[in-house]
Amino acid sequence: MSAVAIIGAGSWGTALAIHLARRGLAPRLWARDPALARELRERARNPRYLPEVAIPAGVVATAEGGEALAGAGIVIVAVPSQFVRAVMARLAPAVPRGAILVSATKGLEPERGLRISQLLAGLLPGSPVAVLSGPSFAREVALGLPTALVVASADGQVARLVQQALASPEFRLYTNRDVIGVELAGALKNVVAIAAGLSDSLHLGENARAALITRGLAEIVRLGVAAGASARTFLGLAGLGDLVLTATGTLSRNRALGLAVGQGKSLAEAEGNTRSVAEGVRTVSSALRLAAAAGVSMPICEAVASVLHGDTPAASALAALLARSLQPEDEGSDG
């Protein structure tokens, strides 16, 4: 089997490395910070992002791009969306020709609102590209708990190769050709999770949370279909599955950020409380730009943006949602 390189030693990249080492592989885990790479090697743990799980001896941690990427047949990109362009532009010369690029990042590029697969294809033209997404908390994957995800690629053979390389009985992978749907679902569910956290912070109840999740899914589907995705994708693991987990799970960074902001913390304070990135904070602006260009209404995303970036109190933003004119519940409605 070809060597696997993982770019990004945050919680998700580390969890994937642990999983692959458990499978008997020797994944190379690239960390931007040489000090973190040294800690990973010396302590066999990631003290910054996943301190409670031991890292198997098979994981090769390094801050040297050439060492991580040498001979790699699969390159998994697991860095926050706002850093993908800079990181991969730097490492591109070391990526072997023909290596499959796998985006494990659930977000949109802040500058132009590109999906990460589009960004990777532009940085490394000619390289096969796939996307790994679905309901997955890094800690549970690292612990070997059952997880089911989706590998999406426009090339079915590429998706199958990644599926065969990464899957195990406890890490079940399904293939999908709808790259647009899988990526938009993975990015936009983070925004809805922030909305759920805002709602929970105000003690609006489980009924309200369920309504936000359901109507949030309707917004995601509207934008996805307008962008060329299949509506069916949003009912699967990458869509509904990931949305429910992220909007309700106790390990959700985006829901936790919504809770913190709704309880009165500033966005800077909420983000400063953790090293991990809540992707929905930046995704919401990109999503609204895409929605405006497509003529799609996304009132929940607008409410989240008004709280995070417009200083609107959470209570006022959610009250405005409830006060909207009554609408039919069909795919053609505006929310």
N, C-alpha and C positions, 0 to 999 in steps of 0.2 A: 504493500500500500504506500502511496506517495506520502511524503512528509507533510505535516500540517503546521502552519504558522498561525499564531493568534496575535493580532495587533491590538494592544490595549490590555493592561493588567488591572483594570477595575474589577468590580465584583463579577460582572458577567463574563469577561474574558478569563478571569481566574477560574470561575466555575466550569467553563467549557474546557479549560486545560485539565482540570481535575477529572472531569468526566472522560476525556480522551485518554488520559494516563490510566484510568481505571480499566479502560478497554484494552490496555496493553500497548498503546502507542507512546511515542515520546514527543509530545507537542512542544514546539518552541513558543514561549510566551514573551512577547516584546513589551517592555515597559519604557515609557518616555523618560522616566526619572531613574538614573543609574543607582541611586540610593535604594529605591524600591526594589529594583532587580536584585541588588545585593541582599536585601532583607529576605526576599523570596527564596534565594538560594541558601542563605545561612540559617534561617529560622524555619524553613519549610512551611511557612504560613504567609498570608497577606495581611499584615497587621493593620493596614489602612482601610481595606475594603471588605475583607472576609476573614476576620481573625479567628473565628471559631472552628474553621475546618482546616485540617492538615493537608498540605500539598504533597502528593506522591512523588517519589524519587524520580519518576520518569519525566516530569516536567522540566524543561530546560528554560530557565528564566534568563533574559539578557536585555540589555539596553542597546545592543548593537544590531542595527537593521540587517546588515549582511549576514550575521550569524543566524538570526531568526528566520530569514527568508531563503537561505541557501538550499536549493533542491526542493523547495516546497511545491507540492502539486495542488494544495488547497491553502488559500490565505483568508482567514476569517478576520474581518474588520469589526472590532468591538470597542470603538471609542465613541464618545459623545458626538452628536451630529455636527456641532459647531467647530469641532476640531478635525473632522475627517479630511477636509480639503488640505489643510496644512500638513497633517501627518502623512497622508498618502502621497502628496506631491514630493515630500522629502524622501519617502521610502521607495517610490516608483522605480528608480533605476535598479534596485536590488530585487524586484519581483521577477521571478523566472518567467520566461516567455511561455504562454500556454497555461499558466497556473489559473485555477478557478478562484475568482474573487467572491467571497461570501459575505454579504452585509448582515451583521448581527446587531445593527444600530437601528433603534426605533425612533426615528425623528426625520426632520426635513432640513436641508441645508438652509441656514438663516439668510444668506445673501440673496438667493434667487428662488428659494422654495423648491429646489430640486429634490427628487427622491434620491436616496443614497446610492442606489444602483445606477441611476443616471450620472451621478457625480463620479463614481468609480469608472464607469464606461468612458467618460470623457477624459479622465486622468490616465487611464491605461487602455487605450483603444485596441480592440482586437482580443482582449482577454475575456474569457467566458465569465458571466456574472450570475450569481444566484443570491437569494435572500433567505435568511433563517428567521422565523418569527412565530409567535404564538404565546399562549399563557405559560409564563415561566419566571419564577423568582429564582435568582441566582443561588441563594442559599440552599434551596431545596434540590436544585440540580447538583450542587456540590456534595450534598449529603446522599445522593443517589436515590432520591425519592422519585416515584413515577412521574414522567413528564411527556406530553405529546405536543409536537410542534410541526410546522410546515416548512418545507424547502421549496421555494418558488423560483422558476427560471423559464424564460421563453423557450429555451432549448430543453426538451424533456430529458434528453440523455444527460445533460449537465446536472439537472435536478436529481436524477437517479444515482449518478456518481457520488454526489454529496450525501445523499440519503444512505447509501451503502457504506460510505466512509465514516459517518458520524453516528449512525443509529446503534442502539443496543436495546435489550429487552426493557430496561427502565427508561430509555430515552427514545421514544417511538417517533419516527418521522414519516410524514405524508408528503407526497409531491403535489405541486400545483403549477400551472402555467401562467396564472394571473398575477404577474409581478406587481402591477399597478395596485390591484386590490389589496394584496398582502401587505405591501409597504404602507399604503395610506391607512389601512386599518391599524397597523402597528404604531404609526405615528399619532393618529388622531385620538385613539383611545386614551392617550395620556392627558389630553385636554379635558375629556369627559371625566376622567378620574379626579382631576383637580376640582371640577365642578361638584363631584360627589363629596369630596373632602370639605368644600365650602359649605355644602348643605348639612353635612354631619356636624360641622363646627357650630352651626346655629340650632342644632337639635330639632331639625325639621322632620325627622322620623324616617323610617324605612320605606314608607310609601313614597315619600318625596325622592329618596335615593333611587328607587326602582323606576320612577317616572323619568328622572334625569338620565339614567342609563339607557332606557328605551328610546327616549326622544333623541338622546345623543347618538345612538346607533342610527337613527333615521337621518340625522345630519351627515354622518360619516358615509352612509350609503349614497345619499344625494350627490355629495362631492365626488365620491369614488366613481359612480356611474357616469357622471359628467366628464370625468377624466379618462374614461374608457375601460373601467374595471367591470367585472361581472358582479351583479348584485348577490349571487350565490356565495361568493367568497366571504362576504361579511357575516354570513350565518355559520361559518366554520371556525376552526381553532384560531386563525389569525384575526378574525373579526370578533364575533360574540364571545368566544372563549377568552381571549386576551382582555377584552373590555370588562367582562364581569370580574375577572381576577384583579385587574388593576384598580377598578373602581370600588372594590369591596375588601380587598385583602389587607391584612395588617402589616405586610411587608412592602406595601406599595409606596414608593417615594413620591409619586405625583399626588396620590390621595393625602399623604402625610403633609405635603406642602400646602394643599388646599385647606386642610385642618388648621395648620399653623397660621396662615394668612387670615382665615376666617375668625380665628381667636384673637386677632389684633396685631400679630407680628407683621413687620414690613417684609416685602419680598426679599430684600437683602438679608434680613435676619433669618428668614425661613430657609433660604438657600445656604446661608453660612453655618447652619446647624449640622450639616452633613457634607461629607466629601463627595457623595454620589450626586449625579445630576438628575434633576427632574426634567425630562425632555419636553414635557408639555408647556413649560414656561416660554420657550422660544418657538415651539411648533405652532402655537396658537396664532402668532402673527403671520407666519408663512401660510397657514391654512386659510386665514381670512383673505389674504391676497389672492390665493388660488380660487377661493369661492367668489370673490368679486369679479375676477376675470371670466369665470364660468357662469356668472349670473345665478349663483346658488345661495340660498339663505341659510345661515348657520347661527341662530340666535343664542344657543348655549355657548358656542365658541366666542361670540361677541360679548356675552356676559362675563366670561372668564377673562377675556382680554381687558375689559373695562376695570376689573378688580386688580389684576396683576400690573397693568401698564397705564391705567387711567385714574387710579386713586379712588375708584368708586367703592364704597363700603359693600361688603359681601351681602349684607341684608338688603341693601337697595338694589343690587344687581339681580338677586334672585326674586325679589318682589316684582321687579320690572318684567321678568320672565313670566311670572304668574299672571300679570295684568295684561298680557298680550291678547289680541283679539282671538276669539274662538275659531278653530280651524277643523276641517275634516282630517281624519287619520288615514291618509293615503299617500302614496309615494309622490304625488304631484303637489302636495301641500308645501307651504313655506316654513313649517315648523310649529 
